[in-house]
Every structure is written in C-alpha cells, then in structure tokens.
Amino acid sequence: MARLVLIRHGQASYGQVDYDRLSPKGEQQARVLGAHLATLKLDALYVGPLRRQQQTAALAAEGAAAAAQSAAVAVAHAPSPLPAAETLPELAEYPAFDLVTKFLPKLVAEDAAFAALPTAPTRELADRAFHRILHAWSRDEWQIDGVERVTEFAARVKTGLERALGTGRRVGVVTSAGPIGVAVGLTFGVDEHRMVRTSVVVRNASITELVYRSKTFAWHPEQVSLLTFNSVGHLPAELHTEY
C-alpha cells in the first residue's frame, strides 16, 4: 500500500497587501509541523510553487532536522530529516486573486451592495464577495478568458498528485486547501463544486492522509481510502487557525 500525506501550508498573511507569505504564527506552525512529519518516515516530499507553500516546506524541514538532532536514542519511531522537497507547479492553489479582480464587476452588476468594495473595503464585505464569487466559479457558472476554470483546476491538481504518487510508498505534499479538497473529492467521486466546498474547512498546517491499495493509484472507492482528514493534533491549541 502507498500513503499520500496532504499538508496545508501554515497561516498566510491574510488581509495584507502581500498575502502570499507566512505570518509569524504560520512560521511557528510550519516548524512544529516539521517535527511531526519527521516521525512519518516520508519517502518523498513535494511542494507547490507559491511562496507560502515553499516557506512551509522549508521551515518544516528545519523543524524536522531539529527534532532528529535532539532525539536522545535511536528507536523505531525516532524522528528523521525530511526528504528534499521537489516543486510541482500543479500543486498551486486555485487563482483566488484573479477570481476576485476579474469577476467583481459581474458581482456588482448582480448585487449593488458590493459596489463599495473597491473604494471602501471592509473585511466582512470582502469575505462575502469572495465566497459569492467562489460559489459561482466552483459551479462553473462564471467563466472569463484568462482565468482558470474549476474543471481545469481540478484536472491540474489530479495530474500533479498522480506525478507525486509514482515516486514512493509514503509521499508528502505541501500544498493549499483547494488541492486538498480536490484529492478528497477524487477519493469519493464528487463534483468540482463539492471539492471546493470541502477545501473551505481545511485548517492551516493540517494533515490529511489517503491510503492506496493499488499500484495504479486509481481514484476509486475500492482502491483509495481517506485515513485522516484535517488533523491538527500535532499543533498546540494556540496554533489552530483556518485563515
């Protein structure tokens, strides 16, 4: 059997101009995460191309190395350094920024309550706008040239996961909530809208594990099972975040 360990990046800098970087809390999460990953004996590790994904993998590697170095005795489950991470572009998140900027005019045309967003933004209004847009995009109801469609997003992630799976028995993937939602959705054979809906609850630095019974890594309920979903038991309570 093979195991796929899906890891969401640490908390990003939500609400900041440069969102795509870890917050101080996200950096803490990544280091603690690494100490836990060190006990899983991964054969290979892959990471998406986004800055927050790359930072998480790098800091997790530091945490794993520190845990391995401080292990007092060599036992079966002693921590070990993580494999060198390889970047897979397919593991990037869906284009959230493009969704908001390109679809906002359409949203305003349908609901004038969002007209104030460009000039007088609030976090509540921005959140409402994003979820309205995400809902329409995930159902493939809204499309625009130059913005990845939800079907294309899911197909891209599927390709990346299958590339990673062919390289070891225990494979770790540092990515974002969207690709984790796709992986879980593929396991249960649901549509893209439900994949995206699943991703909304995925916590920062959480772990989701899939187990495969076939060397072909078929996405079929008889061949793949969800072992754990959205686990944050390796993090102290003060490091539990969703955004």
N, C-alpha and C positions, 0 to 999 in steps of 0.2 A: 504494500500500500504506500501511497505517496500522500504527503500533507502539504497544504498551502496555508501559510500564515500571513494573513492580510493585516497590515498595520496602518492605522491612520496617523498622519503627521501630528505633531504637537500643536498647541494653540497658536494660531497665526495672529497677526496684529490687526484684529478686526476693528473697523472704524477709522483706521489710519490711512493716509494717502498711499503709503507703501504697505499694502496688506500682505503681500507675498513674502513674509519673513516671520520667524518665530517671535512671539512675545517672550519676556523673561520667564513667565510661567511655562510657556511652551518649551523653552530650553531645559527647564527643570524636568518636565515630563519626559523629554527625549532621553535624558541621561538615566533616569530611573527605569524607563522602558528598556534601555540597553542592557542594564544589569539583569533584567528578567529574560530578555532574548538570549542572553549568554547561556542560560540553562537549557535552551531548547535544542542546542546542537544542530543549527541550520547547516545544510549542505551548500546553499547558495542564497544570495541576497540581491534583490533588485529594487530600484528606486525610480520614481517618476522624475521628470526634468524640472519641475517647479522648485523655486528656491526653498519654500517651506518644507518640501519633501526631502530635498537634498540636505538641508540643515538637520532635519530629524535623523536621517540615516547617519550623518557624520557624528552627531552628538551621542546617538545610541551606540555607535562603535566605541566612542570614548568611555561611555558608561560600562560597556561590556568588558573592555580591556581592564578598566579599574577593578571591576568585580573579579575577573580572572586572576589578576595580580594579587588581590588581597585574600584569595581563598587559602585557608590555612593548610588544608590537606587535600590530596587528590582522591576524590570519590567518584562514583559513577555519575552523579549529577552535578559535579563541580562546574562552575562557570567556565566558559571558554570564549576567546575572542570571536567576533563575528566575521564571516567571510567578507572579502572586499566587495563593496556594492557596485553593481553594474547598472547604468542608466538605461531605462526603456521608455522612449518617448510616448508609447501608447498608454502609459500609466498616469498621464496628466489628468487633471480634473476637467469636468465639462467647462465650457467658456463662460463662466458666470459674469465677468465684466462685460463681455460683448453682448450677452443676453440683455443686461440692463440698459446699456447705452443704445443698442440698436432697436430694441423693442419698446423703449419708454414712450416714444411718440405714439405708437399704436395703443399703449395702455392709457395714455392721457386722452386720446380720442374716444376711448370707450368709457372712461371714468375721469371726469374733470377734477376729482378730489386729488389726483396725483400731479396736477399742473404746477403745484408749488414746489415739487421736489427739486428741480434744477436750481431754483433761486433761494428757497428757504427749507433746506432738507432737515429732517429730524430722523433719528434712528428708527422710531416707530414707523414713520411713513416709508422710509427706505426698505425696512423689513417687509412691510405689506406689499410694496411694489415688487420686490424680488420674488416673493412667494407667489404672487399672481402671475408674474411672467414665467416663473419656473413651472407652474402648473400647466400653463398653455403650451410651453415648449416641450415638456415631458410627454404630453399627449400628442405631440406633433401637429398641433393645431396652428401654431405660429411658426412661420419659416421666413427666412430672408437670406439673400445671397451673401456669402462670406461668413455666415455663422453656422457652425457645425450643428446638424440636426441630431435629435436624440437617437435616432436609429444608427447614425454614423458614429456617434459617441459610444454606444453600446458595442457596436461591431469592432471599433478600435480597441476598446478595453479587452474584449474577448480575445482578440489576436495577441495582445501583449501578455495576457495571463497564460495563454497556451504556449507562448515562447518561453516564459519563465518556467512553466511546469515540466518542460522537457529536459531540465538540467539537473535534477536531483530528487532525492526522496523527501527531503524536508526543505521547502523553499519559502523564504521570507520575501514579502513585497511591501515596501514602504510607499504608500500612495495617499489618496484622499477619499473622502466619504463617498463620492459618486462612483468611482470604480469598485469600491467595496459593495455598494448597493447592486451594481451590475453582477458581480460574482455571486452574491447571494441569490439574486433573481435568476441567474442561469441555473443555479442548483435546483430551484423549484419550478423552472419553466414559466415564469411570469413575464408580462409585457414590460416595455421600457418605462412606462409611467410608474408602475409599481416598483421597479428597480430604483428610480429616483426618489420615490416616496420612502423607501427603505433607508436610503442614504441620509435622510434628514435627521435621523436619530443617532447616527454614529458619532461616538464621542472621540475627543482628541486623545491620541496615543493609545487607543483601544486595540484589542486583538480579536480578530475573527478567524476561525480555523475551518478549513474544509479537508475532508479525507476522501481520497480516490481509491477505488477498488480495482481500477483497470489501468493498464499502462497506456491506453489510448486517451485517457483523461476526458472521457465523454461527459458532456453535460446532460446527464440523465439521472433521475432519482435512484435508479438501480446501481449507478456507478459512482455517485458522489454524495456525500452526506455533510450536513452542517454540524460540526462538532461543538464549536462555541461561537457566540455572536456578541460583539460589542463589549468584550470583557475588559474591565479596568481594575480588576482585583490586585494587580501588581502596583497600582498607584495609591498613595495615601489619599484620604478623602479630600484634603485641601487642593489636590491637583486634579480633581474631577471637573472637566469642562466640556462644553459642547460646541463652543464658537471660538 
